[in-house]
Amino acid sequence: MTDLDIDLELTDEEMHLYSRQILLDGWDIEAQEKLKLANVLIVGCGGIGCTTAELLARAGVGQITLIDADTIEMSNLQRQIAYVEENIGFYKSEILAKRLKQINPHIRVESQTVKLYESNAEQLISNQDLVLDGCDNFTTRYLVNQTCQQFGVPLISASAIGFQGQLFMVERESACYECLFPKEQHANENLRCADSGVLATTPNVMASLQAHHALLYLGLGKTPLKQKLMLWDGLSMKQRLLAFEKDTDCPICQAR
């Protein structure tokens, strides 16, 4: 047995750490090993990214890459659970990476304190097993979608504003983000938490759902929200699933 083989196996400590997952009906050591081998990119380390990253780290996703160019502000502490007042002024991705390493020393975490541009998108996305988008601007969302489609990388996109959230998955030949939200109709960057407000719980609910879907996909290969939009309303506590189809005029799907 090579050193690589040993590295890919779960250690006794990992078996103990993940024991409650491994005990699940429908989840076993093989599913847990798949998590250990997975590479995941989290775009945005804000309200959604913080919780998603922490849940995946606790669950045992082996390689997590964080990208966010923002620094921590006082207003972030209301909902971004990885940060405290003494972190104000530091880069979000670096502080979050330190927290994840403290939570689970068995995983690898990398932080990038840069914005996602066309010039670095391929390098960051092309070799990932899954991309989780929780950023708060449309420009980045469209670029993430375009790059994931170009390189065939699955994408789970989550958003939260006010009392409401959305979640869906793009995978292989499915309809993409731009099929659902054509760029010319959804380019208003004022639709952000900083401008419209958000309840502390809303992004964390959507992050938990995003992380849950990620684990189902990485460990079991399940895609319950592929080409389906989940709408969550935090005032009525109602949840809806809406199926959507590929737009035959979508420039991203045509390019693919």
MOUR-V145625 format. One record per residue. N is the residue number from 0. RES is the residue in three letters. OMEGA is omega in whole degrees, 0 to 359 (999 if undefined). D_CENTER is the distance of its C-alpha to the mean C-alpha in whole Angstrom. Layout:
[[N	RES	OMEGA	D_CENTER] [N	RES	OMEGA	D_CENTER]]
This chain:
[[0	MET	182	34] [1	THR	176	33] [2	ASP	179	31] [3	LEU	178	28] [4	ASP	180	28] [5	ILE	181	29] [6	ASP	183	25] [7	LEU	180	23] [8	GLU	176	25] [9	LEU	176	24] [10	THR	177	26] [11	ASP	178	28] [12	GLU	179	26] [13	GLU	177	23] [14	MET	178	25] [15	HIS	181	26] [16	LEU	184	22] [17	TYR	188	21] [18	SER	182	24] [19	ARG	175	23] [20	GLN	184	20] [21	ILE	178	23] [22	LEU	184	25] [23	LEU	168	23] [24	ASP	181	25] [25	GLY	177	23] [26	TRP	185	21] [27	ASP	181	23] [28	ILE	180	23] [29	GLU	178	22] [30	ALA	180	19] [31	GLN	177	19] [32	GLU	176	20] [33	LYS	176	17] [34	LEU	182	14] [35	LYS	182	17] [36	LEU	188	17] [37	ALA	173	13] [38	ASN	183	12] [39	VAL	174	8] [40	LEU	176	7] [41	ILE	182	5] [42	VAL	182	7] [43	GLY	181	8] [44	CYS	179	9] [45	GLY	184	11] [46	GLY	179	11] [47	ILE	184	8] [48	GLY	180	6] [49	CYS	184	9] [50	THR	179	9] [51	THR	182	6] [52	ALA	182	7] [53	GLU	180	11] [54	LEU	179	10] [55	LEU	177	9] [56	ALA	180	12] [57	ARG	182	14] [58	ALA	175	14] [59	GLY	174	15] [60	VAL	194	12] [61	GLY	182	14] [62	GLN	179	13] [63	ILE	175	10] [64	THR	182	10] [65	LEU	176	10] [66	ILE	177	11] [67	ASP	182	13] [68	ALA	185	16] [69	ASP	171	17] [70	THR	185	19] [71	ILE	177	19] [72	GLU	180	22] [73	MET	183	23] [74	SER	179	22] [75	ASN	189	18] [76	LEU	180	20] [77	GLN	186	20] [78	ARG	185	16] [79	GLN	199	14] [80	ILE	181	15] [81	ALA	191	15] [82	TYR	174	18] [83	VAL	188	22] [84	GLU	181	25] [85	GLU	178	26] [86	ASN	183	22] [87	ILE	180	23] [88	GLY	179	24] [89	PHE	179	22] [90	TYR	180	18] [91	LYS	186	15] [92	SER	180	13] [93	GLU	179	17] [94	ILE	179	17] [95	LEU	179	14] [96	ALA	178	14] [97	LYS	180	18] [98	ARG	181	17] [99	LEU	179	15] [100	LYS	176	18] [101	GLN	181	20] [102	ILE	183	18] [103	ASN	181	18] [104	PRO	183	20] [105	HIS	182	20] [106	ILE	177	17] [107	ARG	181	16] [108	VAL	178	14] [109	GLU	178	15] [110	SER	178	14] [111	GLN	181	15] [112	THR	181	17] [113	VAL	172	17] [114	LYS	177	16] [115	LEU	179	15] [116	TYR	175	18] [117	GLU	183	19] [118	SER	181	21] [119	ASN	184	18] [120	ALA	181	16] [121	GLU	182	17] [122	GLN	184	17] [123	LEU	190	14] [124	ILE	195	12] [125	SER	184	15] [126	ASN	181	15] [127	GLN	173	12] [128	ASP	182	12] [129	LEU	174	8] [130	VAL	178	6] [131	LEU	183	2] [132	ASP	175	5] [133	GLY	183	6] [134	CYS	187	9] [135	ASP	176	13] [136	ASN	186	15] [137	PHE	181	16] [138	THR	179	17] [139	THR	180	14] [140	ARG	180	12] [141	TYR	178	15] [142	LEU	177	15] [143	VAL	180	11] [144	ASN	181	13] [145	GLN	183	16] [146	THR	177	15] [147	CYS	179	13] [148	GLN	181	16] [149	GLN	185	18] [150	PHE	175	17] [151	GLY	180	16] [152	VAL	179	13] [153	PRO	183	11] [154	LEU	170	8] [155	ILE	186	6] [156	SER	179	7] [157	ALA	177	7] [158	SER	181	10] [159	ALA	175	13] [160	ILE	181	16] [161	GLY	178	20] [162	PHE	190	20] [163	GLN	178	18] [164	GLY	179	14] [165	GLN	180	13] [166	LEU	174	10] [167	PHE	182	11] [168	MET	172	11] [169	VAL	183	12] [170	GLU	177	14] [171	ARG	187	17] [172	GLU	181	20] [173	SER	172	18] [174	ALA	186	18] [175	CYS	182	16] [176	TYR	183	15] [177	GLU	171	18] [178	CYS	183	20] [179	LEU	182	19] [180	PHE	179	19] [181	PRO	188	21] [182	LYS	184	21] [183	GLU	181	25] [184	GLN	186	24] [185	HIS	180	21] [186	ALA	182	21] [187	ASN	183	22] [188	GLU	177	20] [189	ASN	179	22] [190	LEU	182	20] [191	ARG	179	18] [192	CYS	182	18] [193	ALA	182	20] [194	ASP	186	23] [195	SER	180	22] [196	GLY	179	21] [197	VAL	175	19] [198	LEU	185	20] [199	ALA	185	18] [200	THR	188	17] [201	THR	180	15] [202	PRO	181	12] [203	ASN	173	12] [204	VAL	182	13] [205	MET	178	10] [206	ALA	179	8] [207	SER	178	10] [208	LEU	178	10] [209	GLN	179	6] [210	ALA	179	7] [211	HIS	179	10] [212	HIS	179	10] [213	ALA	179	8] [214	LEU	177	11] [215	LEU	181	13] [216	TYR	185	12] [217	LEU	183	12] [218	GLY	187	15] [219	LEU	180	17] [220	GLY	182	16] [221	LYS	181	16] [222	THR	185	14] [223	PRO	181	16] [224	LEU	175	14] [225	LYS	181	15] [226	GLN	174	17] [227	LYS	179	17] [228	LEU	175	16] [229	MET	177	15] [230	LEU	180	17] [231	TRP	180	17] [232	ASP	184	20] [233	GLY	176	20] [234	LEU	181	24] [235	SER	185	25] [236	MET	178	23] [237	LYS	180	23] [238	GLN	180	20] [239	ARG	173	21] [240	LEU	180	19] [241	LEU	176	21] [242	ALA	176	21] [243	PHE	185	21] [244	GLU	178	23] [245	LYS	176	22] [246	ASP	182	24] [247	THR	179	27] [248	ASP	182	27] [249	CYS	182	24] [250	PRO	181	24] [251	ILE	179	21] [252	CYS	178	22] [253	GLN	180	25] [254	ALA	180	24] [255	ARG	999	23]]
